[in-house]
Amino acid sequence: LKLQFLYFIGTGNTMRPVQKWLVLAAFCYNTACNSFMFMDFATVGDVSKEEFGIGDSALNWLYSASLLSVLPIAFPVSFYLNKYNMLTTGYGVCMNVLGGWLRYFSAVHSNYTLAVISSIAIGQGAGVIITSVAHVPQSWFPKQTRMLATSIGVQANYAGWCLATVLLPYTINNTADLERLLLIQAIIVSGAFVMFIAFHRAPPAEVGTSKSLTTKDAVSNNLPFFAEFSRVIKELAYNKKFLVELIAFSILGGVSFTIPAVQGEVFDNFDTKETAWTNFAFVFSGVVGGLIFGTVKPEYVDRIITACFVLCSVGLTLLVALSYVPSEHISFKTQYILSIILMAVSGCSSLGFIGPALSKACRNAHPISHSWSGGAVEWWIQLWGTGLTQMSVVVNFSGCAVSAILGTILILAEDSIVGNNNEDGEALAHINEVAHEEEDGIES
């Protein structure tokens, strides 16, 4: 049986066709666990505040601490993910498992400091995940299924969120329930380490070891981290198309990270179970939308992304307007139904667009490795998400709506900003054309 199992998954330099799906499955399990833990305290705010004896601001920091702890490691991970894939991925998985157990012990001892440390550990795990979400498809999947694989990885993350938004409010009514669920969670998250050992493998054509790599890739792999970091930043800084997309995508992605964490405080006239369903509508529609968007033909990707920006801006603007309608002018039932519909529209667009957006940004950044370009987009998403999460305590969804509108303006004006007819635009188009031809040749 052991020999049959090893033959099935592949060992050493022999990789079976199914191996890429097993690697993706291990990644999806790990990222779903990570995103579930992000929501441990945010979705049951009253119980969490009672457990730790804290207020709204301190509660938000249990979420923001995870986002912030991603920032210092994201770019080093982008570098070492190519050189030491097993070690780097294993570090992220171990941080996830550690964060799960620290979550449990912090609740048992009602220790807020330990809870913050658990959030930092979970953020460290997320730092590896956000870089791997573009790296895994690039390393394992052919161009035809790469966007689908990216969308599956992204939506697995949001599936963990989606489960947390409903499961936590309905199973946690007091601090004892919270402690019991965190213990079960720690045990389940530990399964991510088992999945990593059983299924994860270093890519079959790791940077610097494959004959199919370009000379530039092979040379850059021998550079030390800061030299490589400087080279990548310099190349991306001259890519105006990528920069515009980086700003726009990170803004809307930051909005999508913020709303599930703060909507319980924004909908202050809804109870915990009612906000569970508004949150579920937001995340579930994003998961479904993302999986559908991941199957569209490449020629329609730009239209899908633009439509997502417009829909999210409209949905959030209407949500803000709805929150200002006096209660005597609208019934509670009508307000609740409209909130669910608008949350679904906003979620489908702000969460669903990320898979195609990452694929587009990485393609426009070619020949920069996907782990660098995709990691850069995700890095800025974390930063925007952190700022908007803290801001939303004061301005509700207004900050998210304004941010979405700003991102929409950038996307609509992208061609004018980049200047398709100038020399930079022509040079970029030529670079991408040559790069895509090389990429197709490598895959063949």
Residue pairs with C-beta under 8 A, 6 or more apart in sequence:
7 16
8 16
8 18
9 16
9 18
9 19
9 22
9 198
9 199
9 201
10 16
10 19
10 201
13 204
15 201
15 204
19 140
19 201
20 140
20 141
20 149
22 199
23 136
23 140
23 199
23 200
23 201
24 136
24 137
24 140
24 149
24 152
24 153
25 195
25 199
26 192
26 195
26 196
26 198
26 199
26 200
27 129
27 132
27 133
27 136
27 153
27 156
27 200
28 152
28 153
28 156
29 156
29 191
29 192
29 195
30 92
30 93
30 96
30 125
30 129
30 192
30 195
30 196
31 129
31 133
31 153
31 156
31 157
31 160
32 156
32 157
32 159
32 160
32 163
33 96
33 100
33 160
33 188
33 189
33 191
33 192
34 96
34 122
34 125
34 126
34 129
34 157
34 160
35 157
35 158
35 159
35 160
35 161
35 164
36 160
36 161
36 163
36 164
36 185
37 96
37 99
37 100
37 103
37 122
37 185
37 189
38 63
38 66
38 122
38 126
38 160
38 161
38 164
38 261
39 161
39 164
39 165
39 168
39 260
39 261
40 48
40 62
40 103
40 164
40 168
40 182
40 185
41 48
41 59
41 62
41 63
41 115
42 48
42 59
42 60
42 62
42 63
42 260
42 261
42 262
42 264
43 164
43 165
43 168
43 169
43 260
43 264
43 272
43 275
43 276
43 279
44 168
44 169
44 172
44 178
44 272
45 56
45 59
45 264
45 265
45 272
46 272
47 172
47 173
47 174
47 175
47 177
47 178
48 54
48 59
48 62
48 178
49 55
49 56
49 59
50 175
51 107
51 110
51 175
51 178
52 58
52 106
52 110
52 111
52 112
52 115
53 110
53 112
54 112
56 265
56 393
57 393
58 112
60 261
60 262
60 389
60 390
60 393
61 116
61 119
62 115
62 116
62 119
63 119
63 261
63 389
64 386
64 389
64 390
65 116
65 119
65 120
65 123
66 119
66 120
66 122
66 123
66 126
67 123
67 126
67 257
67 382
67 383
67 385
67 386
67 389
68 123
68 382
68 386
69 119
69 120
69 121
69 122
69 123
69 124
69 126
69 127
70 123
70 124
70 126
70 127
70 130
70 378
70 379
70 382
71 127
71 379
71 382
71 383
72 127
73 124
73 127
73 128
74 127
74 130
74 131
74 375
74 378
74 379
74 382
75 229
75 372
75 375
75 376
75 379
76 225
77 88
77 92
77 127
77 128
77 131
77 371
77 375
78 131
78 369
78 371
78 372
78 375
78 376
79 225
79 228
79 229
79 372
80 87
80 88
80 225
81 88
81 89
81 128
81 131
81 132
81 135
81 371
82 135
82 206
82 207
82 208
82 221
82 369
82 371
83 207
83 208
83 221
85 202
85 203
85 206
86 200
86 201
86 202
88 128
89 128
89 132
89 196
89 200
90 196
90 200
91 124
91 128
92 124
92 125
92 127
92 128
92 129
92 132
93 125
93 128
93 192
93 193
93 196
94 125
94 193
95 121
95 122
95 124
95 125
95 128
96 121
96 122
96 125
96 189
96 192
97 186
97 189
97 190
97 192
97 193
98 118
98 121
99 118
99 119
99 120
99 121
99 122
99 124
99 125
99 189
100 118
100 122
100 182
100 185
100 186
100 189
100 190
101 186
101 190
102 114
102 115
102 117
102 118
102 121
103 115
103 118
103 122
103 182
103 185
103 186
104 179
104 182
104 183
104 185
104 186
105 111
105 114
106 112
106 114
106 115
106 117
106 118
107 115
107 175
107 178
107 179
107 182
108 179
110 175
126 382
129 157
130 374
130 375
130 378
130 379
130 381
130 382
131 371
131 374
131 375
131 378
132 153
132 371
133 150
133 153
133 154
133 157
133 358
133 374
133 378
134 150
134 358
134 359
134 362
134 370
134 371
134 373
134 374
134 375
134 378
135 369
135 370
135 371
135 374
136 149
136 153
137 146
137 147
137 149
137 150
137 153
137 359
137 370
138 146
138 362
138 369
138 370
138 371
139 203
139 204
139 205
139 206
140 149
140 203
140 204
141 149
142 443
143 439
143 440
143 443
146 359
147 294
147 298
147 301
147 355
147 356
147 359
148 294
148 295
150 294
150 355
150 358
150 359
151 290
151 291
151 293
151 294
151 295
151 355
151 356
152 291
152 294
152 355
153 355
154 290
154 354
154 355
154 358
155 286
155 287
155 290
155 291
155 294
155 351
155 355
158 283
158 286
158 287
158 290
158 351
159 287
161 260
161 283
162 280
162 283
162 284
162 286
162 287
165 260
165 276
165 279
165 280
165 282
165 283
166 276
166 277
166 279
166 280
168 181
168 276
169 272
169 273
169 275
169 276
170 273
170 276
171 177
171 181
172 178
172 181
204 210
205 212
205 213
207 213
207 217
207 218
207 221
207 369
208 217
208 218
208 221
208 222
212 442
214 367
214 438
216 367
217 367
217 369
220 228
220 231
223 231
232 368
232 372
235 368
236 242
236 243
236 246
236 365
236 368
236 372
236 373
236 376
237 243
238 424
239 364
239 365
239 428
240 417
240 418
240 419
240 424
240 425
240 428
241 364
241 414
241 418
241 425
241 428
242 361
242 364
242 365
242 373
244 410
244 414
244 417
244 418
245 357
245 360
245 361
245 364
245 377
245 414
246 361
246 376
246 377
246 380
247 380
247 407
247 410
248 309
248 407
248 410
248 411
248 414
249 353
249 354
249 357
249 358
249 361
249 377
249 381
249 407
250 377
250 379
250 380
250 381
250 383
250 384
251 384
251 403
251 404
251 406
251 407
251 410
252 308
252 309
252 312
252 350
252 353
252 403
252 404
252 407
253 350
253 354
253 357
253 377
253 378
253 380
253 381
253 384
253 385
254 380
254 381
254 382
254 383
254 384
254 385
254 387
254 388
254 403
255 312
255 316
255 350
255 384
255 385
255 388
255 400
255 403
255 404
255 407
256 286
256 347
256 350
256 351
256 354
256 385
257 381
257 382
257 384
257 385
257 388
257 389
258 384
258 385
258 388
258 389
258 392
258 400
259 282
259 343
259 346
259 347
259 350
259 397
259 400
260 279
260 282
260 283
261 389
262 389
262 392
262 393
263 275
263 278
263 279
263 282
263 343
263 397
264 272
264 275
264 279
265 392
265 393
266 323
266 392
266 396
266 397
267 274
267 275
267 278
267 339
269 327
269 332
269 335
270 278
270 336
270 339
274 336
277 340
278 336
278 339
278 340
278 343
279 343
281 340
281 341
281 343
281 344
281 347
282 343
282 344
282 346
282 347
282 351
283 347
283 351
284 344
284 347
285 343
285 344
285 345
285 347
285 348
285 351
285 352
286 347
286 348
286 350
286 351
286 352
287 351
287 352
288 348
288 352
289 347
289 348
289 349
289 351
289 352
289 353
290 351
290 352
290 353
290 354
290 355
292 352
293 304
293 308
293 352
293 353
293 355
293 356
294 355
294 356
296 304
296 356
301 356
301 359
301 360
302 360
304 353
304 356
305 353
305 356
305 357
305 360
305 411
306 411
306 412
307 349
308 348
308 349
308 350
308 352
308 353
309 349
309 353
309 404
309 407
309 408
309 411
309 412
310 408
311 345
311 346
311 348
311 349
312 345
312 346
312 349
312 350
312 404
312 408
313 401
313 404
313 405
313 407
313 408
314 345
315 342
315 343
315 345
315 346
315 349
316 342
316 346
316 397
316 400
316 401
316 404
317 401
317 405
318 338
318 342
319 339
319 342
319 343
319 346
319 397
319 401
320 396
320 397
320 398
320 401
322 335
322 338
322 339
322 342
323 396
323 397
325 335
350 404
357 377
358 374
358 377
358 378
361 373
361 374
361 377
362 370
362 373
362 374
363 432
363 436
364 428
364 432
365 372
365 373
366 431
366 432
366 435
366 436
366 439
367 431
367 435
367 438
384 403
388 399
388 400
388 403
391 399
392 399
392 400
410 417
418 424
418 425
419 425
420 429
